[in-house]
């Protein structure tokens, strides 16, 4: 039995994230309190068919969901699932929201792993000026970023693109600043972005291939750059 699980921590307040395990499933939980600082909202999400709700109020993503058309995961393939649900900042402060890259084992990272590898994504973001290029498979959104910063963290140099004139062709560069990169991950009070998953498999993948992970989702108000307004 393989599993993905996601937990979280927030410096702006409690997110009361917990995790459970199930076959090829990402499980993400918030506090039962509807005023939790980070909310995970399935309402109107394009691919919410992959998402369900547990009896304890947590949500889970089932990549083998038989109710969704298609054959699920295949060997030597990439799967891009956008807009599974919205992550919304329900606190009173802006925060940099990202996934701790160190919370995903190197063997399960899309950069170096094998079998089933993953990288969480954000799209339809309210802040920043990064424009996505062809680095991801077809189906990626124009403003889509890796929530792990391609496993480099939210300072990822490719997101340092604050000069929009120099990037009008959609090519990212290092003409910006660390603050500009951080701005790509900012959610202000009441703002949200779409959470998605990039899943890759190689030739070693088969029906018995397993994965077990706990992704740490972080919301950090202390890292909001001065350039954000």
C-alpha positions in Angstrom: 0.0 0.0 0.0 1.5 3.3 -1.0 0.4 6.7 0.3 1.0 10.4 0.2 0.0 12.5 3.2 0.2 16.2 3.8 0.4 18.0 7.0 1.2 21.6 7.8 2.4 24.3 10.1 1.7 28.0 10.1 3.4 30.9 11.8 0.4 33.2 11.2 -1.7 30.8 13.4 -3.0 27.4 13.8 -3.7 25.3 10.7 -4.2 22.1 12.8 -3.1 20.0 9.9 -3.1 16.2 10.5 -2.3 13.3 8.2 -3.5 9.8 7.5 -2.4 7.2 5.0 -4.2 5.4 2.1 -3.3 3.9 -1.2 -1.9 6.6 -3.5 -3.8 9.3 -1.7 -2.8 12.7 -0.5 -4.6 13.6 2.7 -4.8 17.2 3.9 -6.6 18.3 7.0 -7.4 21.7 8.6 -8.8 22.6 11.9 -12.5 21.9 12.4 -12.9 25.6 13.2 -14.2 27.4 10.1 -11.9 30.3 11.0 -8.7 28.3 10.5 -6.1 30.6 9.1 -5.5 28.4 6.0 -8.6 27.0 4.4 -8.7 24.2 1.8 -11.8 24.9 -0.3 -13.2 22.4 -2.9 -16.0 24.6 -4.0 -15.9 25.3 -7.7 -12.5 23.6 -8.1 -12.2 22.2 -11.6 -10.7 18.8 -10.5 -12.6 18.4 -7.3 -13.7 14.9 -8.5 -10.3 13.7 -7.2 -11.0 15.2 -3.8 -13.1 13.7 -1.0 -13.8 14.5 2.6 -13.1 12.2 5.5 -15.5 11.9 8.5 -13.1 14.0 10.6 -13.4 16.9 8.1 -10.1 16.5 6.5 -9.8 16.3 2.7 -8.0 13.8 0.6 -6.8 13.4 -3.0 -7.3 10.0 -4.6 -5.1 9.6 -7.7 -6.7 6.2 -8.4 -10.2 7.5 -8.1 -12.3 5.1 -10.2 -15.1 7.7 -10.6 -12.8 9.9 -12.7 -12.4 9.0 -16.4 -9.0 7.7 -17.5 -6.6 4.9 -16.5 -4.9 6.6 -13.5 -1.1 6.5 -13.3 0.9 4.8 -16.0 4.6 4.0 -16.4 6.8 6.6 -18.1 4.2 9.3 -17.9 3.6 12.7 -16.3 0.2 13.7 -14.9 -0.7 17.3 -14.3 -3.8 17.8 -12.1 -4.6 21.5 -11.6 -7.1 23.1 -9.4 -7.8 20.3 -7.0 -8.9 22.8 -4.4 -8.2 26.3 -3.3 -5.8 27.3 -0.5 -7.2 30.5 1.1 -5.6 32.7 3.7 -8.4 33.4 6.2 -6.0 35.2 8.6 -5.5 38.9 9.0 -1.9 39.0 7.8 -0.3 38.2 4.4 1.9 35.1 4.4 4.3 33.2 2.2 2.6 29.9 1.6 4.7 27.0 0.3 5.6 23.3 0.8 8.8 22.6 2.7 11.0 20.9 0.0 12.8 18.9 2.7 9.5 17.3 3.7 9.5 15.2 0.5 12.2 12.5 0.5 14.8 12.9 -2.4 13.7 9.5 -3.8 10.2 10.9 -4.3 11.1 14.3 -5.7 10.6 14.9 -9.4 14.1 16.2 -9.7 16.0 13.1 -8.5 13.5 10.4 -7.6 12.2 7.2 -9.2 9.0 5.2 -9.4 6.3 7.7 -8.4 7.6 11.2 -7.9 5.6 14.3 -7.0 5.8 18.1 -6.8 2.8 20.2 -5.5 1.9 23.2 -7.7 0.1 26.6 -7.3 -1.7 28.4 -10.1 -4.2 31.3 -10.5 -2.0 33.1 -8.0 -2.9 36.7 -7.0 0.6 38.0 -6.6 3.9 38.1 -8.4 4.8 38.4 -12.1 6.4 35.1 -13.0 5.3 33.6 -16.3 5.6 29.8 -16.8 7.6 28.4 -19.6 7.7 24.9 -21.2 9.5 23.4 -18.1 6.4 21.5 -17.2 4.2 19.1 -19.2 1.3 20.4 -21.3 -1.6 21.4 -19.2 0.4 23.7 -16.9 -1.1 27.1 -16.3 0.7 30.3 -17.4 1.3 31.5 -13.9 2.0 28.0 -12.4 4.8 27.5 -9.9 6.2 24.7 -7.9 5.2 25.1 -4.3 8.6 23.6 -3.3 10.4 26.1 -5.5 11.5 23.1 -7.6 12.9 21.8 -4.3 14.9 24.9 -3.8 12.4 26.7 -1.5 10.5 29.9 -2.2 13.7 31.8 -2.9 14.0 29.8 -6.2 16.1 31.9 -8.6 13.8 31.2 -11.6 11.0 33.1 -9.9 13.2 36.2 -9.4 11.6 38.0 -12.4 10.3 41.4 -11.3 11.1 43.2 -14.5 8.1 42.4 -16.6 9.4 44.2 -19.7 12.4 41.8 -19.8 10.1 38.8 -19.4 7.3 39.7 -21.8 8.2 36.7 -23.9 7.5 34.4 -21.0 11.1 33.5 -20.3 12.1 33.6 -16.7 15.4 35.1 -15.7 17.5 36.1 -12.7 16.9 39.8 -13.1 14.8 40.1 -10.0 15.4 39.7 -6.3 14.9 37.2 -3.5 12.0 39.4 -2.4 10.4 39.2 -5.8 10.7 35.4 -5.7 9.0 35.3 -2.3 6.2 37.5 -3.7 5.1 34.7 -6.0 4.1 32.6 -3.0 2.2 35.4 -1.1 -1.4 35.1 -0.1 -2.9 38.3 1.4 -5.8 38.2 3.8 -8.7 36.7 1.9 -6.6 35.7 -1.1 -6.4 32.2 -2.6 -4.6 30.1 -5.2 -5.3 26.8 -6.8 -3.5 23.7 -5.4 -2.5 21.0 -7.9 -0.1 18.1 -8.3 2.6 17.2 -10.8 3.1 13.4 -10.7 5.8 11.6 -12.8 6.4 7.9 -13.2 9.3 6.1 -14.8 9.8 2.6 -16.3 10.1 1.0 -12.8 6.5 1.9 -12.0 3.9 -0.8 -11.8 0.8 -1.6 -9.9 2.8 -2.5 -6.8 4.9 0.7 -6.8 4.4 2.6 -3.5 5.2 6.0 -2.1 4.8 7.3 1.5 5.2 11.0 2.2 4.1 13.8 4.5 4.2 17.1 2.8 4.6 20.1 5.2 2.6 23.1 4.1 4.0 26.3 5.6 2.4 29.7 5.9 5.0 32.2 7.1 4.0 35.8 7.7 7.6 36.8 8.6 8.9 36.1 5.1 6.5 38.4 3.3 8.9 40.8 1.3 8.8 44.5 1.6 7.9 44.7 -2.1 4.5 43.2 -1.4 1.8 45.7 -1.0 
